Amino acid sequence: MVTYSCGDSQVASASVEITSVLSTTQLVEALSAFHTALEAHRESINRLNVYPVPDGDTGTNMALTVGSVLEELEGIDPSNRTAVCAAISHGSLMGARGNSGVILSQILRGLSACLADSSDIDGALLATALTEASVAADGAVMKPVEGTILTVARESARGAREVEEGATPLRVVEGALTEGKVALERTPEQLEVLREAGVVDAGGAGFLLLLHAVLHVIDGRELPAAPEQPGPAVGVSLGAAGNDGSELRYEVMFLLYAPDDTIEDFKAVWAGLGDSIVVVGGDGLWNCHIHTDDIGPVVEAGIEVGRPQQIRVTDLAEEVMEERWVREATAEGKANDFPSPEPVPCAVVAVSPAPGISRIFHSLGVQELVVGGQTMNPSTAELLEAVERVLADQVIVLPNNSNIVAVAHSVDGQTTKHVEVVPTTSVPEGFASLLGYDPQSDAVTNAESMAEIAQGVVVGEVTRAIRAATSSAGEVSAGDWVGLDRNGICSVGDTPVAAATKLLNDLVGQDHEILTVIVGENVSDGETRVVAEWVTENRPNIEIEIHHGGQGHYPYLFGVE
């Protein structure tokens, strides 16, 4: 079994004064340390994430949630308890991301509500606050499940209450952490999906970092180091959770402005539309989370009682497919399962979302590949490792996704090598840019020629709409196939082929010469043949290049030159 430990922190200095109360300033410092720990452990916690959906984002969502709290705290006097607690409550509510983030926000809101109006945060009050936080988290989840962050928080609170009377905050948090660790290690016994994957609960592991952060501030002990090689839950699929996990397709989140007395009826409607339901807030503002197959009715339920805002919809099936491939590729070395390239003056590192696309990049001269894509963006460290591996002192990085460009730009400052980024935002741009790559030239010259070619590529993609929308191409319903260019929706169809041909009618002009088609997984040869025949009949002067990329998000990616 792959387990996870938040570590046994060591006291850093015997000179730290241990007081009988926790100050408001120390509370703020603890949240900052908590965020630091979550960022360090983000990837290892993501790798534990198999419940309720194995989409590998628990660490990310918890870090983003606490980051929102810190943004809310900016400019506030750290000694003003009332203002600090109000900022913690509001920041966590507004910034909560994902199932784990919403539950964590309720834990932080429960803590802050208990601490806000008290004079001193002594051991007894801290134990009470941890208890109130656990109760608040349990109350926010419509169907609490044992073996999750809820269990770890509850057992931690029990450990805090059971220390000796008159104990200092240090002893209370140590008692909480001791029982929390035991609870975390037991989560696989309580939740079958964790046991089958050989991991402990990701949210529970993240929660314990909060207790470590408080100890770090109180007595100076070091935060636990993240595992060097976190164990991936390879092989877990969307349906692997059985009765214990969510098999629903979409995650829907929004902020809801609605009267408090309407929320119970709202939650009752949601109970019939999905699972993993968490609704937290109060005083007219609520953060709402659900897994569902019916996006429209879920949003309409919010409209009936108030005003939903900042609606976010995530296709969990697509996220899981990409996460599984990234995990397997990382574990088995598939991303770079190619012959070792010869040393060159200037090498290329490219980000690839699928095995077939990796093979194409390699055939075009790319020396190192980093797995990643729309929902699994590689870190600076992963790109840096690839840059250091190549046998060249000058390196070109192709991010191939708009979400990865900024991270790619940060690599140059972390290495002695000369790194240039060609800001490709799609795979077809990455392919085309390699036409301007000369391994014997320098990075600056290569970057200029490659970027010029990439900018001249007309790109498009076909994907499935996850929610209704209004576009210049017409009304879009959830489940429709849509064709997208850089500006948005260009076509709508009831099949991938219909959306693709309509999109190509807009993308491909009479003066274009080459059309590159990258075919995704689960696309039949017959469907691709229909697309190719349409191009032959309607754009007879263009040359078609068809590649099987195997990407899970899009049946077709197009590049027109």
N, C-alpha and C positions, 0 to 999 in steps of 0.2 A: 504493500500500500504506500502511495506517495502521501506523506503528511506535510504539515506546515506548522512551524513553530515561530512565534513572535520573539523567541529568544529569551535568554536570562540576562537581563541588563545588569551591568556592573556599576557600582558607585564610582564616579569619576574623580571625586575629590572629597577628602574628609573635612575640608574647611568650609563646606556649604552649611549654612545655618538652617536647621530644621525647625520651623515654627509650628505653633499650634493652630494656625489658621492659614487658609489659602487666600491671597490677595486677589483683587480684580485684575490687576496687572498680570499676575501669574496665570490667571485664567486665559487671558488673551495670548500670553506666551505659549501656553499649552496647546491652544488651537493652532498657532503657527507651527509648533513642533509636530503636531498631528498631521498637518498638511505636508510638511517635509517628509515625514515617515511614509505617508500614503504615496507620495510621488516616488520615493525610493522603492517601495514595495508594489507599485502599480502593476508591473508586468507579472510578478509572481502571483498576486491576487487574481489578476485576469485569468491566469492559467488554471486557477482552482475553480473558476466559474462554470458550473454545470447545472445549477438550479437557480430559478425555475426554468431558464433556457440557457443552453451552453453557448452563449454568444461572446464570452471573453471580454466583458466590459465592466465588471464590478469594481475593480480597482480604479479604473478611469472615472466611473461615475461618482464614486466616493470622493476621489481627489477633487473633481470639479465642484462637487457640492460644498466641500470645506473651503475651496478657493473662493467661492461666491461669498461665504461668510467673511473671509478676510478682506475682500473688496468692500463689503458693507462696513467693516470696522475701520477702514481708512479715514483718518481725520477725526475720529472719536477719541476723547480723553480716556486712556486705558484704565484710569482709576475711577471713572464714573460708572458704578455698577449698573444703574438703571439703563443708561444709554448703551452700555456694552451688551447687556442681556437682550435689549430690544433689537440691537443690530444682529446678534446671533440668531434670534428667532426669525427676523424678517429675511436676512440673507440666506439662511438655510432653506426657508420656504420657497423663495423666489428662484434659487439656484439649484434646487434638487434635480438630479438626473437619474433616470432609470429606477427600477424597483429598489435597489440597494440604497441609492441616493435619497429617495423619498423616506425610507425607513430611518436612515441616518439623520435626516433633517428632523424627524420627529423626536429622535433621541436627544438631539441638541436643543430642540425647542423645549422638551420636558426638563432638561437640566437648567436651562436659562430661566424658565418660568419659576422653578423652585428657588433659584439663587437670587432672583432679581430684587426682592424686597427684604432680604435678610441682612442683618448688620455684619456678621462675621461668617465666613465659610469655614467652620470647624469640621472635625471628623464626623460628628453626628449629622450635620446638615448635608455634608457631601454624600453620606450613605443614603440619606433620604432623597437627595437629588438623583442619584443613580437609580433608585427604586422608581421614582416618578418618571424618569426617562424610559425605563423598561415598560412601565404601565402605559405610557403614552404611545410607545411603538406598537405594543400589542393591540391597543385600541384602534390604531389606524389601519390595521390589516383585517379585511373582512373574514378571511379564513386562515388564521395563524397556523403555521406548520412548525412542528418541533424539528430540531436539527439545523436551525438557521440562525441568523444574527439575533433573532428574537430570543432564542434559547440562551445564547451566549450572554446577551445583555441581562437577561433575567437572573442567570446563575451568578454573574458578576455582582449584581446588586445584592443578592443573598450573601455572597462572600463579604461584601462591604458591611452589611448589617450585623454579621456574626462576629466581628472583631470585638475586642474587649471594650467595655464602657469607658468613655473618655479618651479613646484613641485619637491620635493625631490624623490629619488628612493623609500623611504618608502611610500609616498603618492601614487605614481604610482602603486606600487604593491598592496596596499590596495584597490585602485580603480579597479584594475584587478580582485582581489579576490572577491570583492563584486559582480561584474557582472558575474564572473565565477560561483559563487554559485547559482545565479538566473538561469543561463543557465543550470546548472546541474539538478536543480529541475524541469526544464521544459522538460528535455529529454524524459520522458515518454509520453508527449503530442505530440512529434514529431516522435516517433518510436513505432509502435504498439507492437512489441515483448517485449519492456520494460514495456509498460503499462500492458500487459497481465500477465507478471511475477511479477509485483509490485515492480520494482527496477528502479534505475537511471542507467545511462551509466557507466560501470566499468572504461573504459579508461578515461572518463572525471573526475571521482572521483580521479583517480591516478594523472592526470595532476594538479589538484588543490593542491596536496601535494607539487609540485614544488614551487608554490607561497608561501605556508606556510613556506617552507624551507628558502626562501629568507628573509621573515619577521623574522624568527627565528634568522638568522645571523645578520640582520640589527639592531634589537632592543631587542633581547634576549627573545622574547615571546616564550612560549613552543610550541612544535609541537603538533598537535591534537592527542589525544589518539584514538586508534582503538576501534570500537564497541566491547563490551564484547560478545555479541551474534549476529553476523551478520546474517541477514535474508537470508536463502537459497532460490534460485529460483527453488523450487521443482516442478517437473512435466513438465519442459520444455524439449522437445525432439529435435532431429536434425531437424525435419521438422516443428517445431512449429513456426519458424520465418516467414513462409509463403513467401510473396513476398519481405519482408523486410530483410530476413536473408539468409545465404548460406545453400543450401541443398546439396552441393557437398561433396564428400566423403573424399578427401585428402587435406591436407595442404602441399604445397611444398615451400621450401625456399632454396636459395643458393646465394653465392657470385658470381658475374659475372664479369670477366675481359673482357671488350669489349670497342671498340671505342665509344665515346659519340654520334657520328652521326648515329650509328646503333640502338640506343635505342628506338626511336620512332617507327621504323618498328618492333622491337622486341615486344614492348607493343601492337602494333596492332595485331600481331599474338596471343599473350596471351589473348587479348580481346575476341577472339573466342573460347578460351579453358577453361574459368572459370570466377570467380568473386573474390571480395575482393583483387583486384590486387593493390599492392603497389611496386613501383620501385624507389629506392632512391640512390643517389650517384653522381658521376661525376669524371672527370679526369681519366676515364678508369676503375673505380671500382664501382660496383653497388650491392646493397642488394635487392634481388627480392623475393616477396611473392605473392602466389596465392592459391585460393581454386579451386580444379578441380576434375574431374573424370578421366582425361587422363594424367597420370604421364609421360609416355614416350614422347608424343609430347611436353609437357611443357619443359622438360629437353632438348629435341632436338632443340627447338627454341633457347635456350641459346647457344647450341653448334654451331648453324649456324652463330651466330654473334660473339662468343668469347669462353671463357673457364669458364664453371660453376665449382665452387669448394665448398666444405663443404655442399653438398646437404643433406637436411633434409626433410624426408617425414613423416607426421603424419597421422594416420588413425583417422579422426575426429569422425567417427561413433563409433569406439571402445572407444575413449576417452570420448565421450558424455555418452555412456552406463555406463562406470565405474563411471564417475562423478555423474550421476543421482542416481546410487545405493548408492554411498557414502553419498550424500546429504540426501537422504531419510532415510538411515540407521542412520545417525547422528541425523536427526530431530526426528525420531520416536523411537530411541533406539533399533533398530533391532539387532545391533551388539551384544548386551548383553541381549537379551530378553530371558534369561534362569534363572532357579532357582538360588538363591544366594548360592554360595559354602560355605562350612564349613571352618573355619580358619585352616590353615596348616602352618608348619614351612617354607616351600618353595613352592611358587606358580609360575604359568606360565602365561605370557602375550604373545599373538600371534597376528600377523597382518593377516587379512583375506580379500580377494578380493570379496567374494560372500557369500550370505546367507547360501547356502548348505554347503559350506566349513566351515563356522562358526559353524554350527551344529555338524559337524564331529569333529572339534577341541574341542568343549565343551564335546562331548562324550568321548574324549580321555583324559580328565582331565584338560583342559585349564580353568583357572578361569576368565580371562578378555580378551576381544577381541577388537582390534582396526581396524576399517575399512580402507582399503587402498590397493594399488597394484602398477602395473607398471606405470600408468600415474597419480595416485593420492597418492603420497607418504605421509604418516603421518609425522607430525612435531615432534620435540623433546618434545614439550609441550604436545602433544596428547599422546605420549607414556608414558611420565612422569605421566600424570593424571591417566592412567590405572595402572601404577605401584603403585601409592599412594592409589588407590581404593582397591587393593587386600588385603585380611586379612592375610598378612604374612610379616615378616621382611626381608625375602630373596626371590628374584624374578629372574626367568629365562625369558628372552625375545627372542622370535622367530620372526625375521623380515620377513622371507619367500620370500625375494626379494633382489637381489644384490644392488638395489638402496637405500634400507632402512637400510642396515647393519651399515653404518657409523653413521647414526642418532641414531640407537639403542645403539651404544657404548657410545654416549654422555650422556645417561640418568643417568648412575651411579654417575656421579659427581654432579648431581642436586638433589639428594635425600639422606636422612639418611639411607635408606634401602640398603642392599647389593644386587646389580644387576649384574648378569652375562648374557652375550649374547652368544647364540649358533648361529653362523653365517649362518643360513639356507638361501639359495638363491632361494628356490622353495617350493611350498606347499607340494609336496610329501616328501621332506626332513623334513619339519616340522612335518608331520604326523609320519614318521618313527622315528624321534628323541624322540617322546613321549613314545616309547617303553622302553626307558632308564630312564624315569622320575619316581622318588620316592618322593612323597610330604613330607615324613617324614625325608628325608635326607637334607643335606645342599646344597647351591647353587653351590659351587665349584665342589663337587662330582657329582651333577646332570649335570652340564654343561659339564664335561669331558665325562661322559658316553653318554649323548645325542649327543654331537658333534661327537664322534666316530661312532655312529650309522648313523648319517646324512651323514657323509663323505663316508660311505660304500654304500649309495644308488645310483643306476644308475638312472638318471632322463632324461625324454624326454617330449616333448610337440609338439602338432600339431597346426599350425596356418596358416593364409593365407598371401601369399607374397603380399606386397604393391608395389613392384617395381621389375624390372628384375634384375637378378643376375647370376653370374657364381659360381658354387659350385662343390665340389667333387662328389656330387650325380647327377650332370648334370646341364644343363641350366634351369634357373627358369624364368618364365614370370610372370608379374603382374597378380594376381588372382589365381595363382597355390596354391595348398595346400602343405605345407612343414612340414617335421618332423625335429625337432631340438634336439640335445643333448648339453652337456656343451661346445662342441667344434664348434658347428655351424650346418649347414644344412646336414642332413643325408639322407633324402628322399624327393622325389617330386612326387605328384600325382594330378590327376584331381578331386579327391574327398577327403574328410577328412579320409574316411576309407582306401583308397588306400595309402595315405601318412602314416597313422597310422600303417598299417600292414608292410609296408616296413621299417618303423622306428623300430618297435618291432623286426623285423628280425635281426637288428643290435644290439639292446639293450639287448635282452634276450638271455642269454647263457644256455647251458644244465645244468650248475651247480647252476643256480638261483632257488629260491624256491617260492618266492611270487611276484606277479605282482599286484600293486595297480593301478586301472584305475579311474580317476576322470573325470566325464562326464560334459561337459559344457552345456549351454543353447542352445536350438534349435537343439539338437541332438536327433534323433529318437531312440526308443528302437531297431528298426530293424537294424540300422547302428551299434549300440553298440554290438548287438548280432553277427553280422558278424565278428567284431573284436575279440570277445570272442571265436567264433568258430575257427578262424584262430589260435589263441593261443593254443586251445585244440588239434588241428590237428598237429601243428608244434612244440609245446613245451609241450608235454603231462604230463611232470613231475611237471609243475609249477602250483601253486594255484593262482586263480584269485579273487581279491576283487574289486568289482565295487561300486563306490560311485557317487551320483549325486551332484556335487558341484554347478552347475548353473553359473559358471564363463562365462563372455561374450567374453573374448579374445581368448580362446583356446577351440576347441571342445573336446580335450583330453589332460589330463596331466597324465604322467606315472611315477611310481616309482617302481624300480626293486630291490629286496633284495635277 
